[in-house]
Amino acid sequence: MLMLANTCPECNGDLLYEVSTKHFICRNCGLYVTREQLDDIRDRLRPRRKSSKEAEYLEWWMSKK
Ligand SMILES: [Zn+2]
């Protein structure tokens, strides 16, 4: 059984969750990962910010758009 779970961290395509194997599968690029691996990828792709203050300002600014 496949469920639409999220968007792919690599390509922003549809990320499906396969219940029987507990793996996430991207319909677009073929990414096949566990929940842990998915978290790792998200951590890796998240831009590192210099300070939390700067990040808060950026988030506020982005939310205005
Ligand atoms: Zn993908």
PDB file of the backbone (N, CA, C, O) and the ligand in Angstrom, with CONECT records:
HET     ZN  A 101       1
ATOM      1  N   MET A   1       0.841  -1.198   0.000  1.00  0.00           N
ATOM      2  CA  MET A   1       0.000   0.000   0.000  1.00  0.00           C
ATOM      3  C   MET A   1       0.877   1.249   0.000  1.00  0.00           C
ATOM      4  O   MET A   1       1.822   1.363   0.781  1.00  0.00           O
ATOM      5  N   LEU A   2       0.547   2.177  -0.886  1.00  0.00           N
ATOM      6  CA  LEU A   2       1.295   3.424  -0.987  1.00  0.00           C
ATOM      7  C   LEU A   2       0.406   4.601  -0.577  1.00  0.00           C
ATOM      8  O   LEU A   2      -0.761   4.688  -0.956  1.00  0.00           O
ATOM      9  N   MET A   3       0.995   5.492   0.201  1.00  0.00           N
ATOM     10  CA  MET A   3       0.269   6.694   0.582  1.00  0.00           C
ATOM     11  C   MET A   3       1.097   7.910   0.197  1.00  0.00           C
ATOM     12  O   MET A   3       2.323   7.899   0.304  1.00  0.00           O
ATOM     13  N   LEU A   4       0.415   8.958  -0.254  1.00  0.00           N
ATOM     14  CA  LEU A   4       1.135  10.206  -0.511  1.00  0.00           C
ATOM     15  C   LEU A   4       1.516  10.804   0.836  1.00  0.00           C
ATOM     16  O   LEU A   4       0.653  11.104   1.662  1.00  0.00           O
ATOM     17  N   ALA A   5       2.832  10.977   1.051  1.00  0.00           N
ATOM     18  CA  ALA A   5       3.286  11.354   2.384  1.00  0.00           C
ATOM     19  C   ALA A   5       3.824  12.774   2.457  1.00  0.00           C
ATOM     20  O   ALA A   5       3.584  13.487   3.431  1.00  0.00           O
ATOM     21  N   ASN A   6       4.551  13.180   1.427  1.00  0.00           N
ATOM     22  CA  ASN A   6       5.318  14.411   1.558  1.00  0.00           C
ATOM     23  C   ASN A   6       5.815  14.826   0.183  1.00  0.00           C
ATOM     24  O   ASN A   6       5.432  14.251  -0.836  1.00  0.00           O
ATOM     25  N   THR A   7       6.673  15.835   0.174  1.00  0.00           N
ATOM     26  CA  THR A   7       7.370  16.168  -1.061  1.00  0.00           C
ATOM     27  C   THR A   7       8.815  15.716  -0.944  1.00  0.00           C
ATOM     28  O   THR A   7       9.402  15.730   0.138  1.00  0.00           O
ATOM     29  N   CYS A   8       9.377  15.316  -2.075  1.00  0.00           N
ATOM     30  CA  CYS A   8      10.738  14.797  -2.097  1.00  0.00           C
ATOM     31  C   CYS A   8      11.737  15.908  -1.759  1.00  0.00           C
ATOM     32  O   CYS A   8      11.662  16.996  -2.330  1.00  0.00           O
ATOM     33  N   PRO A   9      12.680  15.643  -0.829  1.00  0.00           N
ATOM     34  CA  PRO A   9      13.677  16.661  -0.480  1.00  0.00           C
ATOM     35  C   PRO A   9      14.674  16.917  -1.610  1.00  0.00           C
ATOM     36  O   PRO A   9      15.310  17.971  -1.648  1.00  0.00           O
ATOM     37  N   GLU A  10      14.810  15.972  -2.516  1.00  0.00           N
ATOM     38  CA  GLU A  10      15.775  16.110  -3.607  1.00  0.00           C
ATOM     39  C   GLU A  10      15.187  16.868  -4.794  1.00  0.00           C
ATOM     40  O   GLU A  10      15.848  17.735  -5.366  1.00  0.00           O
ATOM     41  N   CYS A  11      13.959  16.549  -5.164  1.00  0.00           N
ATOM     42  CA  CYS A  11      13.410  17.097  -6.409  1.00  0.00           C
ATOM     43  C   CYS A  11      12.045  17.752  -6.249  1.00  0.00           C
ATOM     44  O   CYS A  11      11.502  18.288  -7.215  1.00  0.00           O
ATOM     45  N   ASN A  12      11.475  17.717  -5.026  1.00  0.00           N
ATOM     46  CA  ASN A  12      10.165  18.317  -4.774  1.00  0.00           C
ATOM     47  C   ASN A  12       9.017  17.568  -5.447  1.00  0.00           C
ATOM     48  O   ASN A  12       7.906  18.088  -5.550  1.00  0.00           O
ATOM     49  N   GLY A  13       9.285  16.361  -5.898  1.00  0.00           N
ATOM     50  CA  GLY A  13       8.220  15.549  -6.495  1.00  0.00           C
ATOM     51  C   GLY A  13       7.353  14.918  -5.417  1.00  0.00           C
ATOM     52  O   GLY A  13       7.556  15.156  -4.227  1.00  0.00           O
ATOM     53  N   ASP A  14       6.386  14.112  -5.838  1.00  0.00           N
ATOM     54  CA  ASP A  14       5.513  13.426  -4.881  1.00  0.00           C
ATOM     55  C   ASP A  14       6.279  12.328  -4.163  1.00  0.00           C
ATOM     56  O   ASP A  14       6.840  11.438  -4.801  1.00  0.00           O
ATOM     57  N   LEU A  15       6.304  12.388  -2.835  1.00  0.00           N
ATOM     58  CA  LEU A  15       6.972  11.370  -2.042  1.00  0.00           C
ATOM     59  C   LEU A  15       5.908  10.455  -1.453  1.00  0.00           C
ATOM     60  O   LEU A  15       5.038  10.903  -0.707  1.00  0.00           O
ATOM     61  N   LEU A  16       5.981   9.184  -1.787  1.00  0.00           N
ATOM     62  CA  LEU A  16       4.997   8.208  -1.321  1.00  0.00           C
ATOM     63  C   LEU A  16       5.582   7.373  -0.195  1.00  0.00           C
ATOM     64  O   LEU A  16       6.790   7.143  -0.136  1.00  0.00           O
ATOM     65  N   TYR A  17       4.701   6.919   0.703  1.00  0.00           N
ATOM     66  CA  TYR A  17       5.126   6.057   1.804  1.00  0.00           C
ATOM     67  C   TYR A  17       4.598   4.653   1.563  1.00  0.00           C
ATOM     68  O   TYR A  17       3.397   4.435   1.403  1.00  0.00           O
ATOM     69  N   GLU A  18       5.531   3.708   1.541  1.00  0.00           N
ATOM     70  CA  GLU A  18       5.145   2.316   1.358  1.00  0.00           C
ATOM     71  C   GLU A  18       5.022   1.663   2.729  1.00  0.00           C
ATOM     72  O   GLU A  18       6.017   1.439   3.418  1.00  0.00           O
ATOM     73  N   VAL A  19       3.786   1.363   3.110  1.00  0.00           N
ATOM     74  CA  VAL A  19       3.507   0.887   4.464  1.00  0.00           C
ATOM     75  C   VAL A  19       4.208  -0.434   4.747  1.00  0.00           C
ATOM     76  O   VAL A  19       4.762  -0.614   5.832  1.00  0.00           O
ATOM     77  N   SER A  20       4.195  -1.359   3.796  1.00  0.00           N
ATOM     78  CA  SER A  20       4.715  -2.707   4.044  1.00  0.00           C
ATOM     79  C   SER A  20       6.222  -2.719   4.315  1.00  0.00           C
ATOM     80  O   SER A  20       6.703  -3.538   5.097  1.00  0.00           O
ATOM     81  N   THR A  21       6.968  -1.815   3.673  1.00  0.00           N
ATOM     82  CA  THR A  21       8.424  -1.793   3.870  1.00  0.00           C
ATOM     83  C   THR A  21       8.877  -0.610   4.727  1.00  0.00           C
ATOM     84  O   THR A  21      10.053  -0.511   5.077  1.00  0.00           O
ATOM     85  N   LYS A  22       7.936   0.297   5.069  1.00  0.00           N
ATOM     86  CA  LYS A  22       8.251   1.503   5.842  1.00  0.00           C
ATOM     87  C   LYS A  22       9.325   2.348   5.162  1.00  0.00           C
ATOM     88  O   LYS A  22      10.183   2.941   5.815  1.00  0.00           O
ATOM     89  N   HIS A  23       9.254   2.384   3.843  1.00  0.00           N
ATOM     90  CA  HIS A  23      10.172   3.223   3.076  1.00  0.00           C
ATOM     91  C   HIS A  23       9.408   4.321   2.357  1.00  0.00           C
ATOM     92  O   HIS A  23       8.238   4.168   2.007  1.00  0.00           O
ATOM     93  N   PHE A  24      10.104   5.436   2.145  1.00  0.00           N
ATOM     94  CA  PHE A  24       9.555   6.516   1.347  1.00  0.00           C
ATOM     95  C   PHE A  24      10.091   6.399  -0.069  1.00  0.00           C
ATOM     96  O   PHE A  24      11.275   6.132  -0.276  1.00  0.00           O
ATOM     97  N   ILE A  25       9.220   6.598  -1.033  1.00  0.00           N
ATOM     98  CA  ILE A  25       9.587   6.453  -2.434  1.00  0.00           C
ATOM     99  C   ILE A  25       9.182   7.716  -3.181  1.00  0.00           C
ATOM    100  O   ILE A  25       8.049   8.184  -3.063  1.00  0.00           O
ATOM    101  N   CYS A  26      10.127   8.269  -3.957  1.00  0.00           N
ATOM    102  CA  CYS A  26       9.786   9.419  -4.784  1.00  0.00           C
ATOM    103  C   CYS A  26       9.332   8.931  -6.152  1.00  0.00           C
ATOM    104  O   CYS A  26      10.025   8.164  -6.821  1.00  0.00           O
ATOM    105  N   ARG A  27       8.154   9.393  -6.549  1.00  0.00           N
ATOM    106  CA  ARG A  27       7.599   8.994  -7.827  1.00  0.00           C
ATOM    107  C   ARG A  27       8.352   9.663  -8.982  1.00  0.00           C
ATOM    108  O   ARG A  27       8.332   9.179 -10.113  1.00  0.00           O
ATOM    109  N   ASN A  28       9.007  10.766  -8.682  1.00  0.00           N
ATOM    110  CA  ASN A  28       9.669  11.543  -9.729  1.00  0.00           C
ATOM    111  C   ASN A  28      11.108  11.107  -9.980  1.00  0.00           C
ATOM    112  O   ASN A  28      11.485  10.855 -11.125  1.00  0.00           O
ATOM    113  N   CYS A  29      11.930  11.013  -8.911  1.00  0.00           N
ATOM    114  CA  CYS A  29      13.358  10.728  -9.113  1.00  0.00           C
ATOM    115  C   CYS A  29      13.755   9.333  -8.633  1.00  0.00           C
ATOM    116  O   CYS A  29      14.900   8.923  -8.822  1.00  0.00           O
ATOM    117  N   GLY A  30      12.833   8.601  -8.016  1.00  0.00           N
ATOM    118  CA  GLY A  30      13.137   7.242  -7.607  1.00  0.00           C
ATOM    119  C   GLY A  30      13.871   7.114  -6.283  1.00  0.00           C
ATOM    120  O   GLY A  30      14.372   6.039  -5.955  1.00  0.00           O
ATOM    121  N   LEU A  31      13.940   8.195  -5.518  1.00  0.00           N
ATOM    122  CA  LEU A  31      14.537   8.142  -4.188  1.00  0.00           C
ATOM    123  C   LEU A  31      13.818   7.081  -3.351  1.00  0.00           C
ATOM    124  O   LEU A  31      12.589   7.013  -3.357  1.00  0.00           O
ATOM    125  N   TYR A  32      14.588   6.248  -2.626  1.00  0.00           N
ATOM    126  CA  TYR A  32      13.995   5.178  -1.828  1.00  0.00           C
ATOM    127  C   TYR A  32      14.694   5.145  -0.483  1.00  0.00           C
ATOM    128  O   TYR A  32      15.814   4.644  -0.379  1.00  0.00           O
ATOM    129  N   VAL A  33      14.057   5.667   0.539  1.00  0.00           N
ATOM    130  CA  VAL A  33      14.722   5.853   1.828  1.00  0.00           C
ATOM    131  C   VAL A  33      13.799   5.523   2.999  1.00  0.00           C
ATOM    132  O   VAL A  33      12.575   5.495   2.869  1.00  0.00           O
ATOM    133  N   THR A  34      14.432   5.275   4.148  1.00  0.00           N
ATOM    134  CA  THR A  34      13.685   5.114   5.394  1.00  0.00           C
ATOM    135  C   THR A  34      13.420   6.495   5.986  1.00  0.00           C
ATOM    136  O   THR A  34      13.932   7.505   5.501  1.00  0.00           O
ATOM    137  N   ARG A  35      12.614   6.518   7.036  1.00  0.00           N
ATOM    138  CA  ARG A  35      12.333   7.775   7.748  1.00  0.00           C
ATOM    139  C   ARG A  35      13.633   8.433   8.237  1.00  0.00           C
ATOM    140  O   ARG A  35      13.799   9.648   8.131  1.00  0.00           O
ATOM    141  N   GLU A  36      14.557   7.613   8.775  1.00  0.00           N
ATOM    142  CA  GLU A  36      15.815   8.139   9.296  1.00  0.00           C
ATOM    143  C   GLU A  36      16.649   8.766   8.187  1.00  0.00           C
ATOM    144  O   GLU A  36      17.211   9.849   8.351  1.00  0.00           O
ATOM    145  N   GLN A  37      16.722   8.070   7.058  1.00  0.00           N
ATOM    146  CA  GLN A  37      17.495   8.588   5.928  1.00  0.00           C
ATOM    147  C   GLN A  37      16.869   9.869   5.378  1.00  0.00           C
ATOM    148  O   GLN A  37      17.570  10.785   4.947  1.00  0.00           O
ATOM    149  N   LEU A  38      15.548   9.913   5.401  1.00  0.00           N
ATOM    150  CA  LEU A  38      14.850  11.107   4.936  1.00  0.00           C
ATOM    151  C   LEU A  38      15.194  12.304   5.823  1.00  0.00           C
ATOM    152  O   LEU A  38      15.443  13.401   5.324  1.00  0.00           O
ATOM    153  N   ASP A  39      15.207  12.085   7.148  1.00  0.00           N
ATOM    154  CA  ASP A  39      15.586  13.153   8.080  1.00  0.00           C
ATOM    155  C   ASP A  39      17.017  13.610   7.833  1.00  0.00           C
ATOM    156  O   ASP A  39      17.311  14.805   7.876  1.00  0.00           O
ATOM    157  N   ASP A  40      17.916  12.643   7.573  1.00  0.00           N
ATOM    158  CA  ASP A  40      19.311  12.975   7.286  1.00  0.00           C
ATOM    159  C   ASP A  40      19.423  13.883   6.062  1.00  0.00           C
ATOM    160  O   ASP A  40      20.165  14.865   6.066  1.00  0.00           O
ATOM    161  N   ILE A  41      18.678  13.539   5.025  1.00  0.00           N
ATOM    162  CA  ILE A  41      18.728  14.324   3.789  1.00  0.00           C
ATOM    163  C   ILE A  41      18.210  15.735   4.045  1.00  0.00           C
ATOM    164  O   ILE A  41      18.784  16.714   3.569  1.00  0.00           O
ATOM    165  N   ARG A  42      17.123  15.826   4.796  1.00  0.00           N
ATOM    166  CA  ARG A  42      16.562  17.150   5.104  1.00  0.00           C
ATOM    167  C   ARG A  42      17.562  17.986   5.895  1.00  0.00           C
ATOM    168  O   ARG A  42      17.716  19.179   5.635  1.00  0.00           O
ATOM    169  N   ASP A  43      18.243  17.368   6.858  1.00  0.00           N
ATOM    170  CA  ASP A  43      19.257  18.084   7.648  1.00  0.00           C
ATOM    171  C   ASP A  43      20.382  18.578   6.762  1.00  0.00           C
ATOM    172  O   ASP A  43      20.859  19.704   6.909  1.00  0.00           O
ATOM    173  N   ARG A  44      20.799  17.724   5.840  1.00  0.00           N
ATOM    174  CA  ARG A  44      21.908  18.041   4.955  1.00  0.00           C
ATOM    175  C   ARG A  44      21.552  19.203   4.017  1.00  0.00           C
ATOM    176  O   ARG A  44      22.396  20.045   3.710  1.00  0.00           O
ATOM    177  N   LEU A  45      20.294  19.234   3.569  1.00  0.00           N
ATOM    178  CA  LEU A  45      19.885  20.246   2.597  1.00  0.00           C
ATOM    179  C   LEU A  45      19.512  21.572   3.242  1.00  0.00           C
ATOM    180  O   LEU A  45      19.503  22.612   2.583  1.00  0.00           O
ATOM    181  N   ARG A  46      19.203  21.527   4.539  1.00  0.00           N
ATOM    182  CA  ARG A  46      18.800  22.750   5.224  1.00  0.00           C
ATOM    183  C   ARG A  46      19.992  23.716   5.299  1.00  0.00           C
ATOM    184  O   ARG A  46      21.062  23.336   5.775  1.00  0.00           O
ATOM    185  N   PRO A  47      19.818  24.942   4.840  1.00  0.00           N
ATOM    186  CA  PRO A  47      20.946  25.871   4.895  1.00  0.00           C
ATOM    187  C   PRO A  47      21.312  26.225   6.333  1.00  0.00           C
ATOM    188  O   PRO A  47      20.444  26.451   7.176  1.00  0.00           O
ATOM    189  N   ARG A  48      22.607  26.266   6.587  1.00  0.00           N
ATOM    190  CA  ARG A  48      23.066  26.608   7.932  1.00  0.00           C
ATOM    191  C   ARG A  48      22.992  28.120   8.113  1.00  0.00           C
ATOM    192  O   ARG A  48      23.457  28.887   7.271  1.00  0.00           O
ATOM    193  N   ARG A  49      22.406  28.524   9.213  1.00  0.00           N
ATOM    194  CA  ARG A  49      22.241  29.947   9.449  1.00  0.00           C
ATOM    195  C   ARG A  49      23.223  30.409  10.506  1.00  0.00           C
ATOM    196  O   ARG A  49      23.586  29.670  11.421  1.00  0.00           O
ATOM    197  N   LYS A  50      23.644  31.660  10.352  1.00  0.00           N
ATOM    198  CA  LYS A  50      24.675  32.206  11.235  1.00  0.00           C
ATOM    199  C   LYS A  50      24.142  32.438  12.641  1.00  0.00           C
ATOM    200  O   LYS A  50      24.806  32.098  13.621  1.00  0.00           O
ATOM    201  N   SER A  51      22.957  33.008  12.749  1.00  0.00           N
ATOM    202  CA  SER A  51      22.400  33.257  14.070  1.00  0.00           C
ATOM    203  C   SER A  51      20.901  33.063  14.036  1.00  0.00           C
ATOM    204  O   SER A  51      20.273  33.193  12.985  1.00  0.00           O
ATOM    205  N   SER A  52      20.331  32.754  15.181  1.00  0.00           N
ATOM    206  CA  SER A  52      18.893  32.515  15.228  1.00  0.00           C
ATOM    207  C   SER A  52      18.129  33.810  14.953  1.00  0.00           C
ATOM    208  O   SER A  52      17.040  33.788  14.379  1.00  0.00           O
ATOM    209  N   LYS A  53      18.701  34.919  15.360  1.00  0.00           N
ATOM    210  CA  LYS A  53      18.051  36.207  15.144  1.00  0.00           C
ATOM    211  C   LYS A  53      17.890  36.468  13.641  1.00  0.00           C
ATOM    212  O   LYS A  53      16.838  36.895  13.165  1.00  0.00           O
ATOM    213  N   GLU A  54      18.957  36.196  12.936  1.00  0.00           N
ATOM    214  CA  GLU A  54      18.954  36.362  11.487  1.00  0.00           C
ATOM    215  C   GLU A  54      17.909  35.444  10.849  1.00  0.00           C
ATOM    216  O   GLU A  54      17.198  35.840   9.925  1.00  0.00           O
ATOM    217  N   ALA A  55      17.830  34.218  11.354  1.00  0.00           N
ATOM    218  CA  ALA A  55      16.894  33.242  10.823  1.00  0.00           C
ATOM    219  C   ALA A  55      15.457  33.678  11.082  1.00  0.00           C
ATOM    220  O   ALA A  55      14.595  33.550  10.212  1.00  0.00           O
ATOM    221  N   GLU A  56      15.208  34.187  12.269  1.00  0.00           N
ATOM    222  CA  GLU A  56      13.867  34.655  12.591  1.00  0.00           C
ATOM    223  C   GLU A  56      13.450  35.793  11.677  1.00  0.00           C
ATOM    224  O   GLU A  56      12.313  35.841  11.206  1.00  0.00           O
ATOM    225  N   TYR A  57      14.362  36.692  11.435  1.00  0.00           N
ATOM    226  CA  TYR A  57      14.071  37.811  10.558  1.00  0.00           C
ATOM    227  C   TYR A  57      13.781  37.319   9.144  1.00  0.00           C
ATOM    228  O   TYR A  57      12.850  37.784   8.487  1.00  0.00           O
ATOM    229  N   LEU A  58      14.587  36.383   8.698  1.00  0.00           N
ATOM    230  CA  LEU A  58      14.415  35.834   7.349  1.00  0.00           C
ATOM    231  C   LEU A  58      13.050  35.163   7.220  1.00  0.00           C
ATOM    232  O   LEU A  58      12.354  35.347   6.221  1.00  0.00           O
ATOM    233  N   GLU A  59      12.670  34.383   8.232  1.00  0.00           N
ATOM    234  CA  GLU A  59      11.378  33.710   8.203  1.00  0.00           C
ATOM    235  C   GLU A  59      10.230  34.711   8.198  1.00  0.00           C
ATOM    236  O   GLU A  59       9.241  34.525   7.490  1.00  0.00           O
ATOM    237  N   TRP A  60      10.362  35.769   8.986  1.00  0.00           N
ATOM    238  CA  TRP A  60       9.351  36.821   9.016  1.00  0.00           C
ATOM    239  C   TRP A  60       9.254  37.471   7.642  1.00  0.00           C
ATOM    240  O   TRP A  60       8.164  37.706   7.122  1.00  0.00           O
ATOM    241  N   TRP A  61      10.404  37.751   7.073  1.00  0.00           N
ATOM    242  CA  TRP A  61      10.439  38.413   5.765  1.00  0.00           C
ATOM    243  C   TRP A  61       9.818  37.529   4.690  1.00  0.00           C
ATOM    244  O   TRP A  61       9.059  37.999   3.842  1.00  0.00           O
ATOM    245  N   MET A  62      10.157  36.222   4.740  1.00  0.00           N
ATOM    246  CA  MET A  62       9.628  35.289   3.749  1.00  0.00           C
ATOM    247  C   MET A  62       8.104  35.161   3.890  1.00  0.00           C
ATOM    248  O   MET A  62       7.396  35.031   2.892  1.00  0.00           O
ATOM    249  N   SER A  63       7.609  35.198   5.124  1.00  0.00           N
ATOM    250  CA  SER A  63       6.180  35.008   5.347  1.00  0.00           C
ATOM    251  C   SER A  63       5.368  36.201   4.850  1.00  0.00           C
ATOM    252  O   SER A  63       4.165  36.084   4.615  1.00  0.00           O
ATOM    253  N   LYS A  64       6.025  37.343   4.691  1.00  0.00           N
ATOM    254  CA  LYS A  64       5.339  38.530   4.189  1.00  0.00           C
ATOM    255  C   LYS A  64       5.061  38.444   2.692  1.00  0.00           C
ATOM    256  O   LYS A  64       4.180  39.132   2.175  1.00  0.00           O
ATOM    257  N   LYS A  65       5.811  37.604   2.010  1.00  0.00           N
ATOM    258  CA  LYS A  65       5.699  37.531   0.549  1.00  0.00           C
ATOM    259  C   LYS A  65       4.448  36.770   0.111  1.00  0.00           C
ATOM    260  O   LYS A  65       4.205  36.618  -1.086  1.00  0.00           O
TER     261      LYS A  65
HETATM  262 ZN    ZN A 101      12.547  13.013  -5.887  1.00  0.00          ZN2+
END
